[in-house]
Amino acid sequence: LVAAMTVGCFGVTGMAARALLGQTLPALAAAVTLGAAVYAAALYLARNRLELTGIYSALRLRPPWRG
């Protein structure tokens, strides 16, 4: 699932940006920006299936005085 989301978000947007804007730096910037936004949304929507809620709670920073 993660591999398909990555290819879909970055591969497809990269190819579309290159086809529409050419092989330029603005095309790369647009592809990365759009791909990252869509990838973040896809991860959020699939967070339960990917069990990302458990990772978030494990990585959450806690104050040192609260153990």
PQR file of N, CA, C, O and H, with PARSE charges and radii, in Angstrom:
ATOM      1  N   LEU A   1       0.828  -1.195   0.000 -0.4000 1.5000
ATOM      2  CA  LEU A   1       0.000   0.000   0.000 -0.0000 2.0000
ATOM      3  C   LEU A   1       0.871   1.258   0.000  0.5500 1.7000
ATOM      4  O   LEU A   1       0.610   2.199  -0.748 -0.5500 1.4000
ATOM      5  N   VAL A   2       1.893   1.267   0.831 -0.4000 1.5000
ATOM      6  CA  VAL A   2       2.760   2.441   0.909 -0.0000 2.0000
ATOM      7  C   VAL A   2       3.515   2.644  -0.401  0.5500 1.7000
ATOM      8  O   VAL A   2       3.660   3.775  -0.865 -0.5500 1.4000
ATOM      9  H   VAL A   2       2.105   0.502   1.439  0.4000 1.0000
ATOM     10  N   ALA A   3       3.991   1.568  -0.991 -0.4000 1.5000
ATOM     11  CA  ALA A   3       4.706   1.681  -2.268 -0.0000 2.0000
ATOM     12  C   ALA A   3       3.787   2.206  -3.363  0.5500 1.7000
ATOM     13  O   ALA A   3       4.197   3.043  -4.167 -0.5500 1.4000
ATOM     14  H   ALA A   3       3.873   0.650  -0.614  0.4000 1.0000
ATOM     15  N   ALA A   4       2.569   1.731  -3.404 -0.4000 1.5000
ATOM     16  CA  ALA A   4       1.616   2.203  -4.412 -0.0000 2.0000
ATOM     17  C   ALA A   4       1.285   3.671  -4.196  0.5500 1.7000
ATOM     18  O   ALA A   4       1.164   4.427  -5.160 -0.5500 1.4000
ATOM     19  H   ALA A   4       2.236   1.050  -2.751  0.4000 1.0000
ATOM     20  N   MET A   5       1.139   4.079  -2.951 -0.4000 1.5000
ATOM     21  CA  MET A   5       0.862   5.487  -2.665 -0.0000 2.0000
ATOM     22  C   MET A   5       2.047   6.362  -3.064  0.5500 1.7000
ATOM     23  O   MET A   5       1.860   7.454  -3.601 -0.5500 1.4000
ATOM     24  H   MET A   5       1.237   3.464  -2.168  0.4000 1.0000
ATOM     25  N   THR A   6       3.257   5.890  -2.807 -0.4000 1.5000
ATOM     26  CA  THR A   6       4.443   6.663  -3.146 -0.0000 2.0000
ATOM     27  C   THR A   6       4.583   6.827  -4.655  0.5500 1.7000
ATOM     28  O   THR A   6       4.836   7.929  -5.143 -0.5500 1.4000
ATOM     29  H   THR A   6       3.408   5.003  -2.371  0.4000 1.0000
ATOM     30  N   VAL A   7       4.420   5.739  -5.387 -0.4000 1.5000
ATOM     31  CA  VAL A   7       4.510   5.802  -6.853 -0.0000 2.0000
ATOM     32  C   VAL A   7       3.401   6.685  -7.403  0.5500 1.7000
ATOM     33  O   VAL A   7       3.627   7.479  -8.317 -0.5500 1.4000
ATOM     34  H   VAL A   7       4.215   4.844  -4.990  0.4000 1.0000
ATOM     35  N   GLY A   8       2.218   6.551  -6.854 -0.4000 1.5000
ATOM     36  CA  GLY A   8       1.101   7.358  -7.328 -0.0000 2.0000
ATOM     37  C   GLY A   8       1.293   8.835  -7.061  0.5500 1.7000
ATOM     38  O   GLY A   8       1.028   9.668  -7.927 -0.5500 1.4000
ATOM     39  H   GLY A   8       2.033   5.906  -6.112  0.4000 1.0000
ATOM     40  N   CYS A   9       1.751   9.160  -5.872 -0.4000 1.5000
ATOM     41  CA  CYS A   9       1.881  10.572  -5.497 -0.0000 2.0000
ATOM     42  C   CYS A   9       3.083  11.241  -6.134  0.5500 1.7000
ATOM     43  O   CYS A   9       2.972  12.373  -6.604 -0.5500 1.4000
ATOM     44  H   CYS A   9       1.967   8.482  -5.168  0.4000 1.0000
ATOM     45  N   PHE A  10       4.219  10.581  -6.163 -0.4000 1.5000
ATOM     46  CA  PHE A  10       5.425  11.217  -6.678 -0.0000 2.0000
ATOM     47  C   PHE A  10       5.724  10.841  -8.131  0.5500 1.7000
ATOM     48  O   PHE A  10       6.167  11.686  -8.909 -0.5500 1.4000
ATOM     49  H   PHE A  10       4.309   9.662  -5.781  0.4000 1.0000
ATOM     50  N   GLY A  11       5.490   9.608  -8.493 -0.4000 1.5000
ATOM     51  CA  GLY A  11       5.767   9.192  -9.864 -0.0000 2.0000
ATOM     52  C   GLY A  11       4.810   9.806 -10.868  0.5500 1.7000
ATOM     53  O   GLY A  11       5.233  10.342 -11.892 -0.5500 1.4000
ATOM     54  H   GLY A  11       5.130   8.922  -7.861  0.4000 1.0000
ATOM     55  N   VAL A  12       3.535   9.729 -10.579 -0.4000 1.5000
ATOM     56  CA  VAL A  12       2.531  10.254 -11.505 -0.0000 2.0000
ATOM     57  C   VAL A  12       2.608  11.775 -11.581  0.5500 1.7000
ATOM     58  O   VAL A  12       2.548  12.349 -12.669 -0.5500 1.4000
ATOM     59  H   VAL A  12       3.191   9.294  -9.747  0.4000 1.0000
ATOM     60  N   THR A  13       2.740  12.433 -10.421 -0.4000 1.5000
ATOM     61  CA  THR A  13       2.834  13.892 -10.467 -0.0000 2.0000
ATOM     62  C   THR A  13       4.124  14.350 -11.147  0.5500 1.7000
ATOM     63  O   THR A  13       4.137  15.370 -11.837 -0.5500 1.4000
ATOM     64  H   THR A  13       2.788  11.968  -9.537  0.4000 1.0000
ATOM     65  N   GLY A  14       5.194  13.607 -10.956 -0.4000 1.5000
ATOM     66  CA  GLY A  14       6.449  13.948 -11.626 -0.0000 2.0000
ATOM     67  C   GLY A  14       6.356  13.835 -13.129  0.5500 1.7000
ATOM     68  O   GLY A  14       6.821  14.710 -13.859 -0.5500 1.4000
ATOM     69  H   GLY A  14       5.184  12.779 -10.396  0.4000 1.0000
ATOM     70  N   MET A  15       5.752  12.754 -13.590 -0.4000 1.5000
ATOM     71  CA  MET A  15       5.591  12.584 -15.035 -0.0000 2.0000
ATOM     72  C   MET A  15       4.647  13.630 -15.614  0.5500 1.7000
ATOM     73  O   MET A  15       4.883  14.145 -16.707 -0.5500 1.4000
ATOM     74  H   MET A  15       5.373  12.043 -12.997  0.4000 1.0000
ATOM     75  N   ALA A  16       3.587  13.943 -14.891 -0.4000 1.5000
ATOM     76  CA  ALA A  16       2.639  14.953 -15.376 -0.0000 2.0000
ATOM     77  C   ALA A  16       3.287  16.329 -15.426  0.5500 1.7000
ATOM     78  O   ALA A  16       3.105  17.066 -16.396 -0.5500 1.4000
ATOM     79  H   ALA A  16       3.395  13.524 -14.003  0.4000 1.0000
ATOM     80  N   ALA A  17       4.040  16.681 -14.393 -0.4000 1.5000
ATOM     81  CA  ALA A  17       4.706  17.986 -14.378 -0.0000 2.0000
ATOM     82  C   ALA A  17       5.730  18.079 -15.505  0.5500 1.7000
ATOM     83  O   ALA A  17       5.853  19.119 -16.151 -0.5500 1.4000
ATOM     84  H   ALA A  17       4.187  16.083 -13.605  0.4000 1.0000
ATOM     85  N   ARG A  18       6.453  17.011 -15.736 -0.4000 1.5000
ATOM     86  CA  ARG A  18       7.447  17.013 -16.821 -0.0000 2.0000
ATOM     87  C   ARG A  18       6.770  17.126 -18.181  0.5500 1.7000
ATOM     88  O   ARG A  18       7.267  17.814 -19.072 -0.5500 1.4000
ATOM     89  H   ARG A  18       6.353  16.166 -15.211  0.4000 1.0000
ATOM     90  N   ALA A  19       5.646  16.455 -18.335 -0.4000 1.5000
ATOM     91  CA  ALA A  19       4.932  16.524 -19.618 -0.0000 2.0000
ATOM     92  C   ALA A  19       4.322  17.898 -19.840  0.5500 1.7000
ATOM     93  O   ALA A  19       4.306  18.394 -20.966 -0.5500 1.4000
ATOM     94  H   ALA A  19       5.242  15.896 -17.611  0.4000 1.0000
ATOM     95  N   LEU A  20       3.820  18.518 -18.778 -0.4000 1.5000
ATOM     96  CA  LEU A  20       3.161  19.815 -18.929 -0.0000 2.0000
ATOM     97  C   LEU A  20       4.128  20.991 -18.924  0.5500 1.7000
ATOM     98  O   LEU A  20       3.957  21.943 -19.686 -0.5500 1.4000
ATOM     99  H   LEU A  20       3.832  18.115 -17.863  0.4000 1.0000
ATOM    100  N   LEU A  21       5.147  20.927 -18.063 -0.4000 1.5000
ATOM    101  CA  LEU A  21       6.036  22.069 -17.867 -0.0000 2.0000
ATOM    102  C   LEU A  21       7.431  21.867 -18.431  0.5500 1.7000
ATOM    103  O   LEU A  21       8.229  22.804 -18.459 -0.5500 1.4000
ATOM    104  H   LEU A  21       5.286  20.154 -17.444  0.4000 1.0000
ATOM    105  N   GLY A  22       7.731  20.668 -18.876 -0.4000 1.5000
ATOM    106  CA  GLY A  22       9.065  20.382 -19.393 -0.0000 2.0000
ATOM    107  C   GLY A  22      10.009  19.968 -18.273  0.5500 1.7000
ATOM    108  O   GLY A  22       9.615  19.841 -17.113 -0.5500 1.4000
ATOM    109  H   GLY A  22       7.082  19.907 -18.854  0.4000 1.0000
ATOM    110  N   GLN A  23      11.250  19.765 -18.647 -0.4000 1.5000
ATOM    111  CA  GLN A  23      12.255  19.307 -17.690 -0.0000 2.0000
ATOM    112  C   GLN A  23      12.972  20.530 -17.103  0.5500 1.7000
ATOM    113  O   GLN A  23      14.117  20.833 -17.440 -0.5500 1.4000
ATOM    114  H   GLN A  23      11.570  19.869 -19.589  0.4000 1.0000
ATOM    115  N   THR A  24      12.244  21.222 -16.206 -0.4000 1.5000
ATOM    116  CA  THR A  24      12.750  22.462 -15.629 -0.0000 2.0000
ATOM    117  C   THR A  24      12.699  22.401 -14.114  0.5500 1.7000
ATOM    118  O   THR A  24      12.064  21.516 -13.540 -0.5500 1.4000
ATOM    119  H   THR A  24      11.314  20.976 -15.932  0.4000 1.0000
ATOM    120  N   LEU A  25      13.364  23.338 -13.473 -0.4000 1.5000
ATOM    121  CA  LEU A  25      13.353  23.411 -12.018 -0.0000 2.0000
ATOM    122  C   LEU A  25      11.961  23.750 -11.468  0.5500 1.7000
ATOM    123  O   LEU A  25      11.559  23.159 -10.465 -0.5500 1.4000
ATOM    124  H   LEU A  25      13.880  24.057 -13.939  0.4000 1.0000
ATOM    125  N   PRO A  26      11.212  24.672 -12.077 -0.5600 1.5000
ATOM    126  CA  PRO A  26       9.840  24.904 -11.598  0.2800 2.0000
ATOM    127  C   PRO A  26       8.952  23.662 -11.710  0.5500 1.7000
ATOM    128  O   PRO A  26       8.086  23.449 -10.862 -0.5500 1.4000
ATOM    129  N   ALA A  27       9.154  22.851 -12.734 -0.4000 1.5000
ATOM    130  CA  ALA A  27       8.385  21.611 -12.867 -0.0000 2.0000
ATOM    131  C   ALA A  27       8.715  20.655 -11.728  0.5500 1.7000
ATOM    132  O   ALA A  27       7.828  20.010 -11.169 -0.5500 1.4000
ATOM    133  H   ALA A  27       9.858  23.025 -13.423  0.4000 1.0000
ATOM    134  N   LEU A  28       9.995  20.570 -11.392 -0.4000 1.5000
ATOM    135  CA  LEU A  28      10.402  19.720 -10.272 -0.0000 2.0000
ATOM    136  C   LEU A  28       9.817  20.221  -8.963  0.5500 1.7000
ATOM    137  O   LEU A  28       9.315  19.433  -8.160 -0.5500 1.4000
ATOM    138  H   LEU A  28      10.715  21.094 -11.847  0.4000 1.0000
ATOM    139  N   ALA A  29       9.880  21.530  -8.745 -0.4000 1.5000
ATOM    140  CA  ALA A  29       9.336  22.108  -7.514 -0.0000 2.0000
ATOM    141  C   ALA A  29       7.828  21.871  -7.413  0.5500 1.7000
ATOM    142  O   ALA A  29       7.317  21.544  -6.341 -0.5500 1.4000
ATOM    143  H   ALA A  29      10.287  22.170  -9.396  0.4000 1.0000
ATOM    144  N   ALA A  30       7.126  22.035  -8.519 -0.4000 1.5000
ATOM    145  CA  ALA A  30       5.682  21.802  -8.524 -0.0000 2.0000
ATOM    146  C   ALA A  30       5.364  20.339  -8.255  0.5500 1.7000
ATOM    147  O   ALA A  30       4.439  20.033  -7.502 -0.5500 1.4000
ATOM    148  H   ALA A  30       7.540  22.300  -9.390  0.4000 1.0000
ATOM    149  N   ALA A  31       6.117  19.440  -8.860 -0.4000 1.5000
ATOM    150  CA  ALA A  31       5.868  18.007  -8.676 -0.0000 2.0000
ATOM    151  C   ALA A  31       6.128  17.588  -7.238  0.5500 1.7000
ATOM    152  O   ALA A  31       5.345  16.831  -6.664 -0.5500 1.4000
ATOM    153  H   ALA A  31       6.869  19.688  -9.471  0.4000 1.0000
ATOM    154  N   VAL A  32       7.211  18.069  -6.653 -0.4000 1.5000
ATOM    155  CA  VAL A  32       7.536  17.695  -5.272 -0.0000 2.0000
ATOM    156  C   VAL A  32       6.513  18.274  -4.307  0.5500 1.7000
ATOM    157  O   VAL A  32       6.074  17.587  -3.385 -0.5500 1.4000
ATOM    158  H   VAL A  32       7.847  18.684  -7.120  0.4000 1.0000
ATOM    159  N   THR A  33       6.128  19.530  -4.510 -0.4000 1.5000
ATOM    160  CA  THR A  33       5.147  20.171  -3.633 -0.0000 2.0000
ATOM    161  C   THR A  33       3.798  19.471  -3.698  0.5500 1.7000
ATOM    162  O   THR A  33       3.211  19.137  -2.669 -0.5500 1.4000
ATOM    163  H   THR A  33       6.484  20.088  -5.260  0.4000 1.0000
ATOM    164  N   LEU A  34       3.317  19.255  -4.896 -0.4000 1.5000
ATOM    165  CA  LEU A  34       2.024  18.582  -5.059 -0.0000 2.0000
ATOM    166  C   LEU A  34       2.089  17.139  -4.582  0.5500 1.7000
ATOM    167  O   LEU A  34       1.168  16.662  -3.920 -0.5500 1.4000
ATOM    168  H   LEU A  34       3.794  19.526  -5.732  0.4000 1.0000
ATOM    169  N   GLY A  35       3.164  16.445  -4.911 -0.4000 1.5000
ATOM    170  CA  GLY A  35       3.311  15.057  -4.485 -0.0000 2.0000
ATOM    171  C   GLY A  35       3.347  14.917  -2.972  0.5500 1.7000
ATOM    172  O   GLY A  35       2.739  14.002  -2.417 -0.5500 1.4000
ATOM    173  H   GLY A  35       3.913  16.833  -5.448  0.4000 1.0000
ATOM    174  N   ALA A  36       4.060  15.824  -2.295 -0.4000 1.5000
ATOM    175  CA  ALA A  36       4.138  15.769  -0.837 -0.0000 2.0000
ATOM    176  C   ALA A  36       2.787  16.054  -0.193  0.5500 1.7000
ATOM    177  O   ALA A  36       2.417  15.412   0.790 -0.5500 1.4000
ATOM    178  H   ALA A  36       4.554  16.568  -2.745  0.4000 1.0000
ATOM    179  N   ALA A  37       2.052  17.009  -0.744 -0.4000 1.5000
ATOM    180  CA  ALA A  37       0.728  17.324  -0.196 -0.0000 2.0000
ATOM    181  C   ALA A  37      -0.241  16.152  -0.364  0.5500 1.7000
ATOM    182  O   ALA A  37      -0.976  15.807   0.561 -0.5500 1.4000
ATOM    183  H   ALA A  37       2.352  17.529  -1.543  0.4000 1.0000
ATOM    184  N   VAL A  38      -0.234  15.555  -1.535 -0.4000 1.5000
ATOM    185  CA  VAL A  38      -1.123  14.417  -1.789 -0.0000 2.0000
ATOM    186  C   VAL A  38      -0.691  13.205  -0.960  0.5500 1.7000
ATOM    187  O   VAL A  38      -1.533  12.458  -0.462 -0.5500 1.4000
ATOM    188  H   VAL A  38       0.363  15.836  -2.286  0.4000 1.0000
ATOM    189  N   TYR A  39       0.621  13.011  -0.815 -0.4000 1.5000
ATOM    190  CA  TYR A  39       1.131  11.888  -0.023 -0.0000 2.0000
ATOM    191  C   TYR A  39       0.746  12.042   1.447  0.5500 1.7000
ATOM    192  O   TYR A  39       0.353  11.069   2.090 -0.5500 1.4000
ATOM    193  H   TYR A  39       1.306  13.618  -1.219  0.4000 1.0000
ATOM    194  N   ALA A  40       0.855  13.254   1.979 -0.4000 1.5000
ATOM    195  CA  ALA A  40       0.459  13.491   3.373 -0.0000 2.0000
ATOM    196  C   ALA A  40      -1.029  13.218   3.570  0.5500 1.7000
ATOM    197  O   ALA A  40      -1.426  12.621   4.570 -0.5500 1.4000
ATOM    198  H   ALA A  40       1.174  14.045   1.457  0.4000 1.0000
ATOM    199  N   ALA A  41      -1.842  13.653   2.626 -0.4000 1.5000
ATOM    200  CA  ALA A  41      -3.277  13.389   2.709 -0.0000 2.0000
ATOM    201  C   ALA A  41      -3.576  11.894   2.618  0.5500 1.7000
ATOM    202  O   ALA A  41      -4.433  11.386   3.342 -0.5500 1.4000
ATOM    203  H   ALA A  41      -1.519  14.138   1.814  0.4000 1.0000
ATOM    204  N   ALA A  42      -2.879  11.198   1.740 -0.4000 1.5000
ATOM    205  CA  ALA A  42      -3.094   9.753   1.595 -0.0000 2.0000
ATOM    206  C   ALA A  42      -2.676   9.005   2.858  0.5500 1.7000
ATOM    207  O   ALA A  42      -3.362   8.079   3.289 -0.5500 1.4000
ATOM    208  H   ALA A  42      -2.183  11.611   1.152  0.4000 1.0000
ATOM    209  N   LEU A  43      -1.552   9.407   3.449 -0.4000 1.5000
ATOM    210  CA  LEU A  43      -1.131   8.779   4.703 -0.0000 2.0000
ATOM    211  C   LEU A  43      -2.143   9.034   5.812  0.5500 1.7000
ATOM    212  O   LEU A  43      -2.428   8.147   6.617 -0.5500 1.4000
ATOM    213  H   LEU A  43      -0.994  10.160   3.099  0.4000 1.0000
ATOM    214  N   TYR A  44      -2.679  10.238   5.849 -0.4000 1.5000
ATOM    215  CA  TYR A  44      -3.678  10.555   6.871 -0.0000 2.0000
ATOM    216  C   TYR A  44      -4.932   9.706   6.686  0.5500 1.7000
ATOM    217  O   TYR A  44      -5.488   9.193   7.657 -0.5500 1.4000
ATOM    218  H   TYR A  44      -2.448  10.957   5.194  0.4000 1.0000
ATOM    219  N   LEU A  45      -5.370   9.561   5.450 -0.4000 1.5000
ATOM    220  CA  LEU A  45      -6.575   8.774   5.196 -0.0000 2.0000
ATOM    221  C   LEU A  45      -6.371   7.288   5.474  0.5500 1.7000
ATOM    222  O   LEU A  45      -7.320   6.594   5.838 -0.5500 1.4000
ATOM    223  H   LEU A  45      -4.918   9.978   4.662  0.4000 1.0000
ATOM    224  N   ALA A  46      -5.151   6.794   5.308 -0.4000 1.5000
ATOM    225  CA  ALA A  46      -4.860   5.371   5.519 -0.0000 2.0000
ATOM    226  C   ALA A  46      -4.183   5.122   6.864  0.5500 1.7000
ATOM    227  O   ALA A  46      -3.593   4.061   7.066 -0.5500 1.4000
ATOM    228  H   ALA A  46      -4.380   7.358   5.012  0.4000 1.0000
ATOM    229  N   ARG A  47      -4.259   6.077   7.781 -0.4000 1.5000
ATOM    230  CA  ARG A  47      -3.519   5.971   9.044 -0.0000 2.0000
ATOM    231  C   ARG A  47      -3.928   4.762   9.875  0.5500 1.7000
ATOM    232  O   ARG A  47      -3.074   4.157  10.524 -0.5500 1.4000
ATOM    233  H   ARG A  47      -4.738   6.939   7.617  0.4000 1.0000
ATOM    234  N   ASN A  48      -5.185   4.396   9.876 -0.4000 1.5000
ATOM    235  CA  ASN A  48      -5.609   3.236  10.668 -0.0000 2.0000
ATOM    236  C   ASN A  48      -5.128   1.937  10.036  0.5500 1.7000
ATOM    237  O   ASN A  48      -4.662   1.039  10.738 -0.5500 1.4000
ATOM    238  H   ASN A  48      -5.878   4.887   9.349  0.4000 1.0000
ATOM    239  N   ARG A  49      -5.237   1.835   8.727 -0.4000 1.5000
ATOM    240  CA  ARG A  49      -4.804   0.618   8.037 -0.0000 2.0000
ATOM    241  C   ARG A  49      -3.289   0.439   8.141  0.5500 1.7000
ATOM    242  O   ARG A  49      -2.798  -0.687   8.230 -0.5500 1.4000
ATOM    243  H   ARG A  49      -5.615   2.564   8.157  0.4000 1.0000
ATOM    244  N   LEU A  50      -2.555   1.542   8.129 -0.4000 1.5000
ATOM    245  CA  LEU A  50      -1.097   1.487   8.231 -0.0000 2.0000
ATOM    246  C   LEU A  50      -0.617   1.498   9.686  0.5500 1.7000
ATOM    247  O   LEU A  50       0.583   1.417   9.950 -0.5500 1.4000
ATOM    248  H   LEU A  50      -2.954   2.457   8.057  0.4000 1.0000
ATOM    249  N   GLU A  51      -1.539   1.596  10.604 -0.4000 1.5000
ATOM    250  CA  GLU A  51      -1.256   1.623  12.042 -0.0000 2.0000
ATOM    251  C   GLU A  51      -0.317   2.774  12.414  0.5500 1.7000
ATOM    252  O   GLU A  51       0.603   2.611  13.214 -0.5500 1.4000
ATOM    253  H   GLU A  51      -2.514   1.661  10.390  0.4000 1.0000
ATOM    254  N   LEU A  52      -0.570   3.928  11.819 -0.4000 1.5000
ATOM    255  CA  LEU A  52       0.252   5.101  12.107 -0.0000 2.0000
ATOM    256  C   LEU A  52      -0.128   5.774  13.418  0.5500 1.7000
ATOM    257  O   LEU A  52       0.663   6.541  13.967 -0.5500 1.4000
ATOM    258  H   LEU A  52      -1.318   4.061  11.169  0.4000 1.0000
ATOM    259  N   THR A  53      -1.324   5.501  13.930 -0.4000 1.5000
ATOM    260  CA  THR A  53      -1.723   6.114  15.196 -0.0000 2.0000
ATOM    261  C   THR A  53      -0.867   5.587  16.339  0.5500 1.7000
ATOM    262  O   THR A  53      -0.563   6.338  17.265 -0.5500 1.4000
ATOM    263  H   THR A  53      -1.967   4.878  13.484  0.4000 1.0000
ATOM    264  N   GLY A  54      -0.473   4.332  16.303 -0.4000 1.5000
ATOM    265  CA  GLY A  54       0.403   3.768  17.326 -0.0000 2.0000
ATOM    266  C   GLY A  54       1.801   4.350  17.261  0.5500 1.7000
ATOM    267  O   GLY A  54       2.442   4.548  18.293 -0.5500 1.4000
ATOM    268  H   GLY A  54      -0.720   3.722  15.551  0.4000 1.0000
ATOM    269  N   ILE A  55       2.277   4.624  16.060 -0.4000 1.5000
ATOM    270  CA  ILE A  55       3.593   5.226  15.906 -0.0000 2.0000
ATOM    271  C   ILE A  55       3.585   6.640  16.454  0.5500 1.7000
ATOM    272  O   ILE A  55       4.537   7.062  17.110 -0.5500 1.4000
ATOM    273  H   ILE A  55       1.756   4.463  15.222  0.4000 1.0000
ATOM    274  N   TYR A  56       2.511   7.374  16.188 -0.4000 1.5000
ATOM    275  CA  TYR A  56       2.417   8.748  16.673 -0.0000 2.0000
ATOM    276  C   TYR A  56       2.473   8.792  18.199  0.5500 1.7000
ATOM    277  O   TYR A  56       3.186   9.616  18.772 -0.5500 1.4000
ATOM    278  H   TYR A  56       1.737   7.031  15.655  0.4000 1.0000
ATOM    279  N   SER A  57       1.735   7.919  18.845 -0.4000 1.5000
ATOM    280  CA  SER A  57       1.739   7.932  20.310 -0.0000 2.0000
ATOM    281  C   SER A  57       3.089   7.484  20.868  0.5500 1.7000
ATOM    282  O   SER A  57       3.492   7.942  21.937 -0.5500 1.4000
ATOM    283  H   SER A  57       1.157   7.250  18.379  0.4000 1.0000
ATOM    284  N   ALA A  58       3.787   6.605  20.171 -0.4000 1.5000
ATOM    285  CA  ALA A  58       5.097   6.159  20.636 -0.0000 2.0000
ATOM    286  C   ALA A  58       6.157   7.241  20.466  0.5500 1.7000
ATOM    287  O   ALA A  58       7.089   7.323  21.266 -0.5500 1.4000
ATOM    288  H   ALA A  58       3.460   6.233  19.302  0.4000 1.0000
ATOM    289  N   LEU A  59       6.026   8.068  19.440 -0.4000 1.5000
ATOM    290  CA  LEU A  59       7.021   9.096  19.166 -0.0000 2.0000
ATOM    291  C   LEU A  59       6.706  10.445  19.797  0.5500 1.7000
ATOM    292  O   LEU A  59       7.528  11.361  19.756 -0.5500 1.4000
ATOM    293  H   LEU A  59       5.268   8.002  18.790  0.4000 1.0000
ATOM    294  N   ARG A  60       5.525  10.568  20.375 -0.4000 1.5000
ATOM    295  CA  ARG A  60       5.121  11.849  20.964 -0.0000 2.0000
ATOM    296  C   ARG A  60       6.084  12.234  22.079  0.5500 1.7000
ATOM    297  O   ARG A  60       6.405  11.426  22.951 -0.5500 1.4000
ATOM    298  H   ARG A  60       4.857   9.824  20.408  0.4000 1.0000
ATOM    299  N   LEU A  61       6.532  13.463  22.035 -0.4000 1.5000
ATOM    300  CA  LEU A  61       7.475  13.947  23.050 -0.0000 2.0000
ATOM    301  C   LEU A  61       6.744  14.202  24.354  0.5500 1.7000
ATOM    302  O   LEU A  61       5.649  14.765  24.378 -0.5500 1.4000
ATOM    303  H   LEU A  61       6.271  14.119  21.327  0.4000 1.0000
ATOM    304  N   ARG A  62       7.364  13.781  25.418 -0.4000 1.5000
ATOM    305  CA  ARG A  62       6.810  13.981  26.757 -0.0000 2.0000
ATOM    306  C   ARG A  62       7.783  14.834  27.557  0.5500 1.7000
ATOM    307  O   ARG A  62       8.996  14.728  27.377 -0.5500 1.4000
ATOM    308  H   ARG A  62       8.253  13.324  25.398  0.4000 1.0000
ATOM    309  N   PRO A  63       7.264  15.671  28.433 -0.5600 1.5000
ATOM    310  CA  PRO A  63       8.169  16.457  29.278  0.2800 2.0000
ATOM    311  C   PRO A  63       9.015  15.535  30.148  0.5500 1.7000
ATOM    312  O   PRO A  63       8.519  14.508  30.610 -0.5500 1.4000
ATOM    313  N   PRO A  64      10.289  15.879  30.382 -0.5600 1.5000
ATOM    314  CA  PRO A  64      11.187  15.001  31.137  0.2800 2.0000
ATOM    315  C   PRO A  64      10.734  14.770  32.585  0.5500 1.7000
ATOM    316  O   PRO A  64      11.069  13.745  33.179 -0.5500 1.4000
ATOM    317  N   TRP A  65       9.989  15.696  33.144 -0.4000 1.5000
ATOM    318  CA  TRP A  65       9.548  15.550  34.531 -0.0000 2.0000
ATOM    319  C   TRP A  65       8.348  14.645  34.684  0.5500 1.7000
ATOM    320  O   TRP A  65       7.962  14.328  35.810 -0.5500 1.4000
ATOM    321  H   TRP A  65       9.717  16.528  32.662  0.4000 1.0000
ATOM    322  N   ARG A  66       7.736  14.210  33.571 -0.4000 1.5000
ATOM    323  CA  ARG A  66       6.563  13.335  33.668 -0.0000 2.0000
ATOM    324  C   ARG A  66       6.872  11.886  33.344  0.5500 1.7000
ATOM    325  O   ARG A  66       5.953  11.069  33.275 -0.5500 1.4000
ATOM    326  H   ARG A  66       8.050  14.467  32.657  0.4000 1.0000
ATOM    327  N   GLY A  67       8.126  11.543  33.146 -0.4000 1.5000
ATOM    328  CA  GLY A  67       8.536  10.170  32.939 -0.0000 2.0000
ATOM    329  C   GLY A  67       8.062   9.615  31.702  0.5500 1.7000
ATOM    330  O   GLY A  67       8.338   8.454  31.400 -0.5500 1.4000
ATOM    331  H   GLY A  67       8.872  12.206  33.202  0.4000 1.0000
TER
END
